[in-house]
Amino acid sequence: MYKSLLVFSLAACGLWGQAPGGYGFSVKNIDTTVNPCTDFYQYACGSWMKNNPIPADQSRWGRFDQLQERNRAVLREILEAASKPDAGRDAATRLIGDYYAACMDEKGVEAAGLKPLAEELRRIRDLRNKEQIAAVVAGLHRAGVETMFQFSSGQDFKDSTQVIAQVDQGGLGLPDRDYYLKQDAPSVELRQKYVAHVARILVLAGETAAAAKAEAETVMKIETALAEGSLDLVSRRDPEKVYHRMATSDMVALSPKFAWREYLVASGAPGFTSVNVASPEFVKVLDGAIGRFSLAEWKTYLTWDAVHGAARLLPAAFVKENFDFYGKTLTGAAEMRPRWKRCADFTDAELGEALGKRFVEQTFGAEGKARTLKMVVALEKALGQDLDQLPWMTAETRKQALVKLQAIANKIGYPDQWRDYSSVEIRRDDPVGNTARSEAFEFQRQLDKIGKPVDRLEWEMTPPTVNAYYDPSMNNINFPAGILQPPFYDNAMDDAVNFGGIGMVIGHELTHGFDDQGRQFDAQGNLRDWWTPEDAKEFGARAACISKEYSQFEVAPGAKVNGDLTLGENTADNGGVRVALMALADTIGRGEAPKIDDFTPEQRLFLSFAQVWCGNEREEALRLQVKTNPHAPGKQRVNGVVQNMPEFQKAFSCQAGQPMVSANACRVW
């Protein structure tokens, strides 16, 4: 499903003891053989890492994943109960239950084969000219198939009260455009493996081996052409580079070979006269590709996308081949996850608020909102104090920053108004069709927003999600119920542990409003420069320090963190921990507090922060992450923060020259 261009996410009982099942904060996770001033991450997490190897069906295993598995187990109970064909089920229970039952019906899936895709594949085969491609692409988009480009709605960056149409780059099967363009040996080898994967899928779809081999090369040629016109990930972090509002007629002029009128009618879009074309260069390149490649070649590309888009729900041979490339080759996972886990995730993705409502009823409740809101207030106060005391910011910019902070809205746990899925047709014998119809519902829901006022109560994540996010156009922070549990928040724990966990998460999301992207939006969520030139220059220098620092971190031989790609998250981590520490001091007072487990409150806060990020990752997953993910791996996130903080060095008596004491410490907030 198409998401907002700029949404910044985080990623994921006895007295003073471990949470039930060993999921919470514990001094038992510490590796006491390591000096905290040498490698704080290893010190805080070493024993946890030793005792929690990566499961065979995972590419990484960390505290986020551990909590998500617990949430997933709750979803399984809900879904298995809901899937029992009971005439007394309410409409929402029937929807999620029948979707899950259809997904779990392996015999039915095998018997159906490719029949669920027959109509889509026929429409592609029946194309008679390139003008007809547009309507076929619209049909694929409505079914949730990512092909050619992306079309949806989005908040107008410069009028945050309104929703406008939005066209963006897309159509790639590999994780990012650089996978097509780099000429180093590993990139060339991966492309060869991808082409072989495409060919094997096409053979499963009925092609001969020889024809599939040639067609896979065609897919690679078309996707490479689209990649050549795509913006790189670092450029896409700049909101000015992905905002190009223009008349619809001007967009059509960028790519006259694509039948936009036919596409818009077939997509179900309302009438509109202006659109944000996130990447005009991509639309021009798309036009060139339509002229360059033959109708037969486009049929091949569209056929691949149609089959690939449904592969996860097709017979076992398709699922296995899909996993072998996207799971094993790209991320290093050794085994496929059990079917129930995949089906629970698919239900959450397609009918998330219907399922999420049941999840919240079992796990969260109103008291959870109240506890979290109390901490949010404390963190907002601390960030306000931080902004008020910054020596490098002038009074004019400071005043605007404080206005923006006061305007940030807080959304906790779950939506106030649950989404109505009653128009979605779900059948117990049609998993592919169920997904296509659910995707069509969401696609149309997004298009129906065009030309209408923004709904500021809407959520971008489902309630069971172990994550949180800040939305700069909405100027709000969002904390799904899924993350508001141990190790992030635990009622049985002291304030220091909770401020190091969920307090840091809250501070992180608040700080996103003032990172290199978020700072470009004002209190109302409009893309507007509210900084004096002097302050903007000072901010840039401080941000450059963080980018340079993190770019030195090597996660695997020859693979380093991309400091520019991860700049926003790294800035938010550094600011989040600092304001969490300030909020803790305000909460417990600044006098000497008693130790717990022989650790001071400040030490426990830093340990709690680090233990949230404890994890093990396969090398393939690490290499993929530093190429495509705006978040640095956990070890670099933890050590990168503490080496910049005199407060940490004081808490653990670190000395100049030790690894966790940066000679050139960076600080933005």
C-alpha positions in Angstrom: 0.0 0.0 0.0 1.3 3.5 -0.9 2.3 5.5 2.1 3.1 9.1 2.8 6.3 10.3 1.2 7.7 11.4 4.6 6.8 9.5 7.7 9.6 9.0 10.2 9.4 5.7 12.2 11.5 4.3 15.1 12.3 1.1 13.2 9.6 -1.9 16.8 6.9 -9.2 36.8 8.5 -9.1 40.0 9.7 -6.0 41.8 12.6 -4.6 39.7 12.7 -8.0 38.0 12.4 -9.4 34.5 9.0 -9.1 32.8 7.1 -12.4 32.3 8.9 -14.7 29.9 12.2 -12.7 30.1 11.0 -9.9 27.8 11.8 -6.9 29.9 14.8 -5.0 31.1 17.2 -7.1 33.2 20.7 -6.8 34.5 21.1 -10.4 33.5 21.4 -9.2 29.8 24.7 -7.5 30.7 28.1 -8.9 29.6 30.2 -8.1 32.7 33.4 -9.1 30.9 33.1 -5.9 28.8 34.0 -2.4 29.9 31.0 -0.2 29.2 33.4 2.6 28.2 34.9 0.3 25.5 31.7 -1.0 23.8 28.5 -0.1 25.6 26.3 -2.1 23.3 28.2 -5.3 23.9 28.2 -4.5 27.7 24.5 -3.9 27.9 23.4 -6.7 25.5 26.2 -9.3 25.4 24.5 -11.9 27.5 21.1 -11.4 25.8 22.7 -11.8 22.4 24.5 -15.0 23.5 21.2 -16.4 24.8 19.0 -15.4 21.9 20.4 -16.7 18.6 18.6 -15.9 15.4 15.8 -18.3 14.7 16.1 -20.2 11.4 13.1 -18.4 9.9 14.4 -14.9 10.7 17.1 -12.7 9.2 17.6 -10.8 12.4 16.4 -11.3 16.0 16.1 -8.4 18.4 13.9 -7.0 21.1 11.5 -5.5 18.5 11.2 -8.9 16.8 10.7 -10.7 20.1 7.9 -8.4 21.1 6.3 -8.6 17.6 6.3 -12.4 18.0 4.4 -12.0 21.3 1.9 -9.7 19.6 1.7 -12.1 16.7 0.8 -15.0 19.1 -2.1 -12.8 20.4 -3.2 -12.2 16.9 -3.1 -16.0 16.2 -5.5 -16.6 19.1 -7.8 -13.9 17.9 -7.8 -15.2 14.3 -8.1 -18.8 15.0 -11.2 -18.1 17.2 -12.6 -15.7 14.6 -12.0 -18.2 11.7 -14.4 -20.8 13.2 -17.6 -20.6 11.0 -20.1 -19.4 13.6 -23.4 -17.8 12.6 -23.0 -15.6 15.7 -19.9 -13.8 14.5 -20.2 -10.1 14.0 -19.3 -8.6 10.6 -15.7 -7.6 11.5 -15.0 -10.9 13.2 -16.2 -12.7 10.1 -14.0 -10.6 7.8 -10.8 -11.2 9.7 -11.7 -14.8 10.4 -12.5 -15.7 6.8 -9.5 -13.9 5.4 -7.3 -15.9 7.8 -9.1 -19.2 7.1 -8.7 -18.7 3.3 -5.0 -17.9 3.7 -4.4 -21.0 5.9 -6.2 -23.4 3.4 -3.1 -24.9 1.8 -5.1 -27.6 0.0 -7.4 -25.1 -1.5 -4.5 -22.9 -2.7 -2.8 -25.9 -4.4 -6.0 -26.9 -6.1 -6.7 -23.4 -7.4 -3.2 -23.0 -8.9 -3.0 -19.9 -11.1 -6.8 -19.7 -11.6 -7.1 -16.7 -9.3 -4.9 -14.7 -11.6 -6.5 -15.9 -14.8 -8.5 -12.7 -15.5 -5.6 -10.4 -14.9 -3.2 -12.5 -17.0 -5.8 -12.6 -19.8 -6.2 -8.8 -19.8 -2.4 -8.5 -20.2 -2.3 -11.1 -23.1 -5.2 -9.3 -24.9 -3.4 -6.0 -25.0 -3.5 -4.8 -28.7 -1.6 -1.5 -28.4 0.4 0.5 -26.0 -2.5 2.9 -25.3 -4.3 0.0 -23.6 -1.5 -0.5 -21.1 -2.8 2.3 -18.9 -6.1 0.6 -18.1 -4.3 -2.7 -17.3 -1.8 -0.9 -15.0 -4.7 0.8 -13.2 -6.3 -2.6 -12.6 -3.0 -4.0 -11.3 -2.6 -1.0 -9.0 -6.1 -1.5 -7.6 -5.3 -5.1 -6.8 -2.2 -4.0 -4.9 0.4 -4.9 -7.5 3.3 -2.5 -7.6 4.1 -1.9 -11.3 5.5 0.9 -13.5 4.9 3.8 -11.0 2.9 4.6 -7.8 -0.4 6.6 -7.7 -2.3 7.7 -4.6 -3.1 10.8 -2.6 -1.0 12.7 -0.2 -1.0 15.8 2.0 0.0 18.9 0.1 3.4 19.8 1.6 2.7 23.5 1.2 -1.0 23.5 2.2 -1.3 20.9 5.0 -5.0 21.3 5.2 -5.6 19.6 1.8 -5.1 16.3 0.1 -3.9 16.2 -3.5 -3.2 13.5 -6.1 0.3 12.1 -6.1 2.4 10.2 -8.6 5.8 8.7 -7.6 8.5 6.4 -9.0 8.1 2.6 -8.7 8.0 -0.6 -10.7 11.2 -2.2 -9.4 11.6 -5.8 -8.1 14.9 -5.3 -6.3 15.0 -3.2 -3.1 16.3 0.0 -4.6 17.5 1.6 -7.8 21.2 1.3 -6.9 20.8 -2.5 -7.1 20.4 -2.0 -10.8 23.0 0.6 -11.4 26.1 -0.4 -9.4 28.8 -2.3 -11.3 30.7 -3.9 -8.4 31.0 -7.7 -8.4 28.4 -8.4 -5.6 25.8 -6.2 -7.4 26.4 -7.9 -10.8 26.1 -11.3 -9.1 22.8 -10.3 -7.3 21.3 -9.1 -10.6 22.1 -12.4 -12.2 20.4 -14.2 -9.3 17.4 -12.0 -9.6 17.1 -12.7 -13.4 17.3 -16.4 -12.6 14.6 -16.0 -10.0 12.3 -14.2 -12.4 12.8 -17.0 -14.9 11.9 -19.7 -12.4 8.7 -17.9 -11.4 7.8 -17.5 -15.1 8.4 -21.3 -15.6 6.1 -22.0 -12.7 3.5 -19.7 -14.4 3.6 -21.9 -17.6 6.5 -20.7 -19.7 9.1 -22.9 -21.2 12.6 -22.6 -19.7 14.0 -21.0 -22.9 11.1 -18.5 -23.2 11.3 -17.7 -19.4 15.0 -17.0 -19.6 14.5 -14.5 -22.4 11.6 -12.9 -20.7 13.5 -12.5 -17.4 16.1 -10.6 -19.3 13.4 -8.4 -20.7 12.1 -7.7 -17.2 15.6 -6.7 -16.1 16.0 -4.3 -19.1 12.7 -2.5 -18.3 13.3 -2.3 -14.6 16.8 -1.0 -15.2 15.4 1.7 -17.4 13.0 2.7 -14.6 15.8 2.6 -12.1 17.9 5.0 -14.2 15.2 7.6 -13.9 14.6 7.1 -10.1 15.8 9.3 -7.4 18.3 7.8 -4.9 17.2 7.2 -1.3 19.3 10.1 0.1 17.8 12.6 -2.4 14.3 11.4 -1.4 15.0 12.5 2.1 14.8 16.1 1.0 11.1 17.2 0.9 11.9 19.8 -1.7 13.1 17.2 -4.1 9.9 15.1 -3.9 7.5 18.0 -4.1 6.6 19.2 -7.6 3.0 20.3 -7.7 1.8 20.9 -11.2 -1.3 21.0 -13.4 -2.4 17.6 -14.4 -2.0 18.6 -18.0 1.7 19.3 -17.3 2.2 15.8 -15.9 0.6 14.4 -19.0 3.0 16.5 -21.1 5.9 14.8 -19.3 4.8 11.4 -20.6 2.4 11.7 -23.5 3.0 8.1 -24.6 1.2 6.9 -21.4 -2.6 7.2 -21.7 -3.1 9.1 -18.4 -6.8 9.8 -19.1 -7.6 6.1 -19.5 -5.5 5.3 -16.4 -7.3 7.8 -14.2 -10.7 6.6 -15.3 -9.8 3.0 -14.8 -8.2 3.7 -11.4 -11.3 5.2 -10.0 -9.8 8.6 -9.2 -12.0 11.6 -8.8 -11.5 14.6 -11.1 -8.5 16.8 -10.2 -6.6 19.6 -11.9 -3.3 19.4 -10.0 -1.0 16.7 -8.8 2.3 16.3 -6.9 4.7 14.5 -9.2 7.4 13.4 -6.7 10.0 12.7 -9.4 9.3 14.5 -12.8 12.5 12.9 -14.2 11.1 9.5 -13.5 7.9 10.3 -15.4 9.9 11.5 -18.4 12.0 8.3 -18.3 8.8 6.2 -18.1 7.6 7.9 -21.3 10.9 7.0 -23.0 10.6 3.4 -21.8 7.1 3.1 -23.2 8.5 4.2 -26.6 11.7 2.2 -26.4 10.2 -1.2 -25.5 7.8 -3.2 -27.6 4.2 -4.1 -26.7 5.3 -7.7 -26.3 8.1 -6.7 -23.9 5.6 -4.6 -21.8 3.3 -7.7 -21.7 6.2 -9.7 -20.3 7.0 -7.1 -17.6 3.3 -6.7 -16.6 2.9 -10.5 -16.4 5.9 -10.8 -14.2 4.6 -8.1 -11.9 1.1 -9.7 -11.7 2.5 -13.1 -10.7 5.2 -11.7 -8.5 2.6 -9.6 -6.7 0.5 -12.6 -5.8 3.3 -15.1 -5.3 3.1 -15.2 -1.5 -0.5 -16.5 -1.8 0.0 -18.9 -4.7 0.8 -22.7 -4.5 3.8 -23.8 -2.5 6.2 -23.8 -5.4 5.7 -20.1 -5.9 6.0 -19.3 -2.2 9.2 -21.3 -1.9 10.8 -19.6 -4.9 9.8 -16.2 -3.7 11.3 -17.0 -0.3 14.5 -18.4 -1.8 15.3 -15.1 -3.4 13.7 -12.4 -1.1 14.3 -14.4 2.1 17.5 -16.4 1.7 19.4 -14.5 -0.9 18.6 -10.9 0.2 18.3 -11.3 3.9 20.0 -14.6 4.8 17.0 -16.3 6.4 17.5 -20.1 6.5 13.9 -21.2 6.7 10.5 -19.9 5.8 8.3 -18.7 8.6 5.3 -20.9 9.5 2.2 -20.3 7.5 0.2 -19.1 10.5 2.7 -16.3 11.0 2.6 -15.2 7.4 -1.2 -15.3 7.4 -1.5 -13.3 10.6 0.8 -10.7 9.1 -1.2 -10.6 5.8 -4.5 -10.1 7.8 -2.9 -7.3 9.8 -1.7 -5.7 6.5 -5.1 -5.9 4.7 -7.7 -5.5 7.5 -5.5 -4.0 10.2 -7.9 -1.9 12.1 -10.6 -4.6 12.2 -8.0 -7.0 13.7 -6.3 -4.2 15.7 -9.5 -3.5 17.5 -9.6 -7.0 18.8 -5.9 -6.8 19.7 -6.4 -3.6 21.7 -9.4 -5.1 23.6 -7.2 -7.9 24.8 -3.9 -6.1 25.5 -4.2 -2.4 26.0 -7.2 -0.5 27.4 -7.7 3.1 28.4 -5.2 2.9 31.3 -2.4 2.3 28.8 -3.2 5.5 27.0 -3.2 7.5 30.3 0.2 6.1 31.4 1.8 6.9 28.0 0.3 10.4 27.8 1.8 11.2 31.2 5.3 10.3 29.9 4.7 12.2 26.6 3.9 15.4 28.7 7.2 14.9 30.6 9.2 14.5 27.4 7.6 17.5 25.8 8.5 19.6 28.8 12.1 18.3 28.7 12.4 19.0 24.9 11.0 22.5 25.6 13.7 23.1 28.2 16.3 21.8 25.8 15.2 24.2 23.0 15.1 27.0 25.5 18.7 26.4 26.6 20.4 25.8 23.3 23.4 28.1 23.1 23.6 28.0 19.3 20.0 29.0 18.4 18.9 32.6 18.1 15.8 34.0 19.8 13.8 34.3 16.6 14.2 30.7 15.5 13.8 29.4 19.1 10.4 31.1 19.4 9.2 29.3 16.3 10.6 26.0 17.4 8.7 26.3 20.7 5.5 27.1 18.9 6.0 24.0 16.8 6.6 21.8 19.8 3.5 23.1 21.5 1.5 22.3 18.4 2.6 18.6 18.2 -0.4 16.3 18.5 -0.2 13.0 20.4 -1.9 9.8 19.2 -1.5 6.9 21.6 -2.5 3.2 21.2 -5.2 3.1 18.6 -7.6 5.3 16.5 -10.5 7.1 18.0 -12.6 6.1 15.0 -12.1 2.5 13.7 -12.1 1.9 9.9 -15.2 0.4 8.4 -14.3 -2.6 6.1 -18.0 -3.7 5.6 -17.7 -3.0 1.8 -14.9 -5.5 1.4 -15.9 -8.9 0.1 -14.0 -11.7 1.9 -14.5 -15.3 0.9 -13.2 -18.4 2.7 -12.0 -20.0 -0.5 -10.3 -17.1 -2.3 -7.1 -15.8 -0.6 -5.7 -14.1 -3.7 -9.1 -12.5 -4.4 -9.5 -11.4 -0.8 -6.1 -9.6 -0.9 -6.9 -8.0 -4.2 -10.3 -6.8 -3.0 -8.8 -5.5 0.3 -6.1 -3.7 -1.6 -8.8 -2.2 -4.0 -10.7 -1.0 -1.0 -7.6 0.8 0.4 -6.5 2.1 -3.0 -10.0 3.6 -3.5 -10.0 5.0 0.1 -6.8 6.8 -0.6 -8.1 8.2 -3.9 -11.3 9.4 -2.4 -9.3 11.8 -0.2 -8.2 13.8 -3.2 -9.5 17.3 -3.1 -10.8 16.9 0.5 -9.6 18.3 3.9 -7.0 16.3 5.7 -8.2 13.8 8.3 -5.8 14.4 11.2 -7.1 11.4 13.2 -6.0 8.8 10.7 -3.2 6.4 11.5 -0.4 5.1 9.3 0.3 2.0 11.4 -2.0 -0.7 12.8 -2.4 -1.1 16.6 -0.3 -4.4 16.9 2.7 -2.8 15.3 5.9 -2.6 17.3 7.0 0.8 16.1 6.2 4.5 16.4 6.4 7.4 14.0 6.3 11.2 13.5 4.5 12.7 10.6 5.9 16.2 9.6 2.9 17.2 7.5 0.5 16.3 10.4 3.0 17.5 13.1 2.0 14.6 15.3 3.6 11.6 17.1 2.0 8.2 17.0 2.5 5.2 19.4 0.6 2.0 18.5 -0.5 -0.2 21.3 1.9 -2.9 20.1 5.0 -1.1 21.3 3.6 0.1 24.7 4.8 -3.1 26.6 8.1 -4.5 27.9 10.9 -3.9 27.2 9.7 -0.4 26.2 7.2 0.1 29.1 6.8 -2.0 32.2 4.6 -1.0 35.2 6.8 -3.1 37.4 9.9 -1.1 36.6 11.4 2.0 38.0 11.2 5.4 36.2 14.7 5.2 35.0 14.1 2.0 33.0 10.8 3.3 31.5 12.4 6.6 30.5 15.3 4.8 28.9 12.8 2.6 27.0 9.5 4.2 25.9 10.7 7.6 27.1 13.6 7.5 24.6 11.1 6.4 21.9 8.8 9.4 22.7 11.8 11.7 22.7 13.0 10.2 19.5 9.7 10.9 17.7 9.5 14.4 19.1 13.0 15.2 17.9 12.0 14.1 14.4 10.1 17.3 14.3 13.5 19.1 14.4 15.8 16.8 12.4 17.1 17.7 8.9 13.8 16.8 7.3 11.2 17.6 10.0 12.7 21.1 10.7 11.6 22.1 7.2 8.0 21.9 8.2 6.3 24.5 10.4 3.8 24.1 13.3 0.9 23.6 10.9 2.8 21.0 8.9 3.6 23.2 5.9 6.9 23.0 4.1 8.2 26.5 5.0 11.5 27.9 6.0 11.1 29.3 9.5 14.8 29.4 10.3 17.1 32.4 10.2 20.0 31.9 7.8 22.4 31.9 10.8 20.6 29.1 12.6 20.1 27.1 9.4 23.9 27.2 8.8 24.6 26.2 12.4 22.1 23.3 12.2 23.7 22.2 9.0 27.2 22.1 10.5 25.9 20.1 13.5 24.0 17.7 11.3 27.1 17.2 9.1 29.0 16.2 12.2 26.5 13.4 12.9 26.5 12.2 9.3 30.3 12.0 9.2 30.4 10.2 12.6 28.0 7.5 11.6 29.5 7.0 8.2 32.6 5.6 9.9 30.7 2.7 11.4 31.4 -0.6 9.6 28.7 -3.3 10.1 30.3 -6.0 7.9 33.5 -6.1 5.9 33.4 -3.2 3.4 29.8 -2.3 4.5 29.4 1.0 6.4 26.4 3.0 7.6 25.3 5.7 5.2 25.5 8.7 7.4 23.4 10.9 5.0 20.6 8.2 4.6 20.4 7.6 8.4 20.9 11.3 9.5 17.3 11.9 10.6 17.1 8.7 12.7 20.5 9.3 14.2 19.7 12.9 15.1 16.4 11.7 16.7 18.3 9.0 18.7 20.8 11.5 20.1 18.1 14.0 20.9 15.7 11.4 22.2 18.1 10.0 24.8 19.1 13.4 26.0 15.5 14.6 26.6 14.6 11.3 28.2 17.5 11.9 30.7 16.2 15.4 31.3 12.7 14.2 31.9 13.9 11.5 34.3 15.8 14.2 36.3 12.6 16.3 36.5 10.6 13.3 37.6 12.8 11.9 40.3 14.6 15.1 41.3 18.2 16.0 40.8 19.5 14.8 44.1 21.2 11.5 44.7 18.8 8.7 44.1 19.1 5.2 45.6 20.7 2.5 43.4 18.8 -0.5 42.2 20.8 -3.7 41.4 23.9 -1.6 42.2 23.1 0.9 39.3 22.2 4.5 39.6 19.1 5.8 37.8 21.2 7.4 35.1 23.0 4.1 34.5 19.7 2.2 34.4 18.3 4.7 31.8 21.3 4.2 29.5 21.2 0.4 30.0 17.4 0.4 29.3 18.0 2.4 26.1 20.7 0.0 24.9 18.7 -3.1 25.8 15.8 -2.0 23.6 18.2 -2.4 20.7 19.8 -5.8 21.7 19.8 -8.0 18.6 21.6 -10.4 16.3 21.6 -9.9 12.5 22.7 -12.0 9.6 25.4 -10.4 7.4 23.1 -10.4 4.4 20.5 -8.5 6.4 23.1 -6.0 7.6 24.3 -5.3 4.1 20.8 -4.8 2.9 20.0 -2.5 5.8 22.9 -0.1 5.3 22.0 0.2 1.6 18.3 0.8 1.9 17.2 1.6 5.4 17.2 5.0 7.1 17.9 3.4 10.4 21.4 2.3 11.4 21.8 -1.2 13.0 21.2 -1.4 16.8 24.9 -1.5 17.8 25.7 1.6 15.9 22.6 3.4 17.1 23.5 2.7 20.8 27.3 3.4 20.6 26.8 6.4 18.3 24.6 8.1 20.9 26.5 7.4 24.1 29.9 8.4 22.7 28.4 11.9 22.1 27.0 12.3 25.6 29.1 13.7 28.5 26.2 12.5 30.7 26.9 8.9 29.8 30.6 9.3 30.3 30.0 10.8 33.8 27.5 8.0 34.7 30.0 5.2 33.9 33.2 7.1 34.8 34.6 6.9 31.2 37.9 8.6 30.5 39.2 10.6 27.5 40.6 8.2 24.9 38.2 5.4 25.5 36.0 4.3 22.5 32.8 5.5 24.1 34.2 9.0 24.6 34.2 10.8 21.3 37.1 13.3 20.8 34.7 15.4 18.6 31.3 14.8 20.1 28.3 15.8 17.9 25.2 17.4 19.2 22.2 19.0 17.5 19.5 18.9 20.2 
